[in-house]
Amino acid sequence: MNIEAYDDLTIILPTLNEAENIGPMLSELRSLYTAATIIVLDDNSDDGTHNIVSQISERDERIKLVVRDVSDRGLSASIVDGIMMSTTEYFIVMDCDFQHPPAKVAEIARALREGGDLVIGARTDRGALPPFRRVSSYAAHLLAYTYLWFKDQPESTDIMSGFFGGKTKIVQATIKENYDAIERRGFKILFDILKFCPRDITIKEIDFEFQPRSAGQSKISPLVISSIIGQCGSVGRTISALMTRLIS
């Protein structure tokens, strides 16, 4: 195996209306990771995102496009499907808006090869986040951290991170065993993975500086925060249902 070619790696990119970002992201990832498989899971974008990916994938057989079922939309659902489709030894999930630096994929891949079962990109500076998102991110992390601590499950300094990788077989087994309990319409699948993964899993973290979006609009809203609360057991689901009513 040519380790530097990254043919042991699948990069998973969930997209929703990322026409301005997806082309440059695919170009940069391919230049850095020449033999990695890239799966783009598009959640029925209406801005032509999937058309751009389709054209690129015609020239690159290692780039795969999945246009998802409109009745099963959701960020977590997209990522779960991408993980379950992966056939390489390792996978990495990231956003395509350049808030997750493509160059850091190499560090996550290295940490996986050096024994990490789950490697999480931890944000060192969240200054790129607007005030609402910054406060919401910290609050959601604290709630999730408390839940994991109470359940004696593995924790992280950035449970809300959307930039992480894992050993494919381990995470696929976790998803299969807990499929019905995973919030497919949720937004933070890493939280669900930590909730259900084996307690003796080896977790490593890679620090990265969170970047402003290259282009396009953020998908974060108060409903996202409500969804995260809903992932915290029966009490969380009750609180989330009340919040959703007040927000809607």
C-alpha positions in Angstrom: 0.0 0.0 0.0 1.2 3.5 -0.8 0.6 5.3 2.5 1.2 8.8 1.1 -1.4 8.2 -1.6 -4.0 7.7 1.1 -5.7 4.8 -0.6 -6.6 3.5 2.9 -8.9 6.5 3.4 -12.4 7.6 2.6 -13.3 11.3 3.0 -17.0 11.9 3.6 -18.4 15.3 2.6 -22.1 16.0 3.4 -23.5 18.9 1.4 -26.5 21.1 1.2 -26.4 24.1 -1.2 -22.6 24.3 -1.4 -22.2 25.0 -5.1 -19.6 27.8 -4.3 -17.4 25.5 -2.2 -17.6 22.0 -3.5 -15.5 22.3 -6.6 -12.6 24.0 -4.9 -12.8 21.6 -2.0 -12.7 18.5 -4.2 -9.8 20.0 -6.2 -7.8 20.6 -3.0 -8.5 17.3 -1.4 -7.5 15.4 -4.6 -4.3 17.4 -4.9 -3.4 16.5 -1.3 -4.7 12.9 -1.1 -4.3 11.5 -4.5 -5.8 8.0 -4.0 -8.3 8.7 -1.3 -11.9 7.8 -2.0 -14.2 10.8 -1.6 -18.0 10.4 -1.0 -20.2 13.4 -1.5 -23.6 13.0 0.1 -25.9 15.7 -1.2 -29.1 16.4 0.7 -31.1 17.5 -2.4 -29.4 20.9 -2.9 -31.3 23.3 -5.1 -28.3 25.4 -6.2 -26.6 22.8 -8.5 -24.2 21.3 -6.0 -24.8 17.8 -7.2 -24.5 18.7 -10.8 -21.0 20.1 -10.1 -20.0 16.9 -8.3 -21.5 14.7 -11.0 -19.3 16.4 -13.7 -16.2 16.1 -11.6 -16.9 12.4 -10.7 -17.1 11.6 -14.4 -13.4 12.4 -14.6 -12.4 10.9 -11.3 -13.8 7.4 -10.4 -12.7 7.8 -6.8 -15.2 10.6 -6.3 -18.6 9.2 -5.6 -21.9 11.2 -5.6 -24.9 10.2 -3.6 -28.1 12.3 -4.0 -30.0 11.3 -0.9 -33.7 10.4 -0.5 -35.7 13.6 0.0 -37.7 11.8 2.7 -34.6 11.1 4.8 -32.9 14.4 4.8 -30.5 15.3 7.7 -26.8 15.9 8.3 -26.4 13.0 10.7 -28.3 10.7 8.2 -25.9 11.7 5.4 -22.8 11.0 7.5 -24.2 7.7 8.8 -24.8 6.6 5.2 -21.3 7.7 4.1 -19.7 5.8 6.9 -21.7 2.7 6.1 -20.7 3.0 2.4 -17.0 3.2 3.2 -14.8 0.3 2.3 -11.4 1.6 3.3 -9.7 1.0 6.6 -10.3 4.5 7.8 -12.7 7.4 7.1 -12.8 11.1 7.9 -15.8 13.4 8.0 -15.5 17.1 7.2 -17.4 20.1 6.0 -16.8 21.4 2.5 -16.9 25.1 3.3 -13.2 25.2 4.4 -14.0 25.8 8.1 -12.2 22.4 8.4 -8.7 22.8 6.9 -8.1 20.1 4.2 -4.4 19.9 5.2 -5.4 18.7 8.7 -6.9 15.5 7.1 -3.3 14.2 7.0 -2.9 14.6 10.8 -6.1 12.8 11.5 -5.2 10.0 9.1 -1.7 9.7 10.8 -3.3 9.5 14.3 -5.6 6.7 13.1 -2.7 4.8 11.6 -0.9 5.2 14.9 -3.6 3.5 16.9 -6.5 5.9 17.3 -9.9 4.2 17.0 -11.6 7.6 16.8 -9.7 10.9 16.1 -11.5 14.2 16.7 -10.5 17.5 15.3 -10.8 19.9 18.3 -11.2 23.6 17.6 -8.6 25.7 19.4 -10.1 29.1 18.4 -13.8 29.6 17.7 -13.4 33.3 17.0 -14.7 32.6 13.5 -18.0 31.8 15.0 -20.6 34.6 15.4 -21.6 35.3 19.0 -24.8 33.2 19.0 -23.0 30.2 17.5 -20.1 30.5 19.9 -22.3 30.5 23.0 -24.6 27.8 21.6 -21.6 25.6 20.8 -20.2 25.8 24.3 -23.6 25.3 25.9 -24.3 22.2 23.7 -20.8 20.8 24.4 -21.3 21.2 28.2 -24.7 19.4 28.0 -23.3 16.6 25.9 -20.2 16.3 28.1 -22.3 16.0 31.2 -24.5 13.3 29.6 -21.5 11.3 28.5 -19.8 11.6 31.9 -23.1 10.4 33.6 -23.3 7.4 31.3 -19.5 6.7 31.8 -18.9 7.0 28.0 -15.8 8.3 26.3 -15.6 12.1 26.2 -13.9 14.8 24.1 -12.9 18.4 24.5 -15.0 19.2 21.4 -18.0 16.9 21.2 -19.7 19.3 18.8 -17.0 18.9 16.2 -18.0 17.9 12.7 -14.4 17.1 11.8 -13.4 13.6 12.9 -12.2 10.2 11.6 -12.4 6.6 12.7 -11.5 3.0 12.0 -14.3 2.1 9.7 -15.1 -1.4 11.0 -15.3 -0.2 14.6 -17.6 2.8 13.9 -19.7 0.7 11.4 -20.3 -1.9 14.1 -21.3 0.8 16.6 -23.8 2.2 14.1 -25.2 -1.2 13.3 -25.7 -2.2 16.9 -27.5 1.1 17.8 -29.0 2.0 14.4 -32.6 2.6 15.8 -31.3 4.8 18.6 -29.3 7.2 16.4 -30.9 10.5 15.6 -30.7 10.5 11.8 -32.4 13.9 11.6 -29.8 15.3 14.1 -26.8 17.5 13.4 -24.0 16.1 15.6 -23.4 12.5 14.8 -20.1 12.5 16.7 -22.2 12.8 19.9 -24.2 9.7 19.0 -21.0 7.8 18.2 -19.5 8.7 21.6 -22.8 7.7 23.3 -22.8 4.2 21.9 -19.2 3.3 21.2 -17.2 0.7 23.3 -16.0 2.3 26.5 -12.5 1.1 25.9 -12.2 2.8 22.5 -8.9 4.7 21.9 -9.7 8.4 21.3 -7.2 10.9 20.1 -7.5 14.6 19.3 -5.9 16.9 16.7 -6.1 20.6 17.3 -7.1 22.9 14.5 -7.9 26.5 14.0 -11.6 26.9 13.0 -11.8 29.0 9.8 -14.5 31.4 8.5 -16.7 29.9 5.7 -15.2 30.3 2.3 -18.6 31.1 0.8 -22.3 30.5 1.3 -24.5 30.5 4.3 -24.3 28.6 7.6 -27.0 26.1 8.2 -26.9 26.5 12.0 -30.2 27.7 13.7 -31.9 27.5 17.1 -33.5 24.2 15.8 -30.0 22.7 15.6 -29.4 23.4 19.3 -32.8 21.9 20.1 -31.9 18.8 18.2 -28.7 18.4 20.2 -30.6 18.6 23.4 -32.9 16.0 22.1 -30.0 13.6 21.8 -29.6 13.6 25.6 -32.0 10.8 26.6 -35.7 11.0 27.5 -35.4 14.2 29.5 -33.5 15.9 26.6 -36.2 14.8 24.1 -38.9 16.3 26.3 -37.0 19.6 26.6 -36.3 19.6 22.8 -39.9 19.0 21.9 -40.9 22.0 24.1 -38.2 24.2 22.6 -39.2 23.2 19.0 -42.8 24.3 19.7 -41.6 27.7 21.0 -39.2 28.2 18.1 -41.6 27.1 15.4 
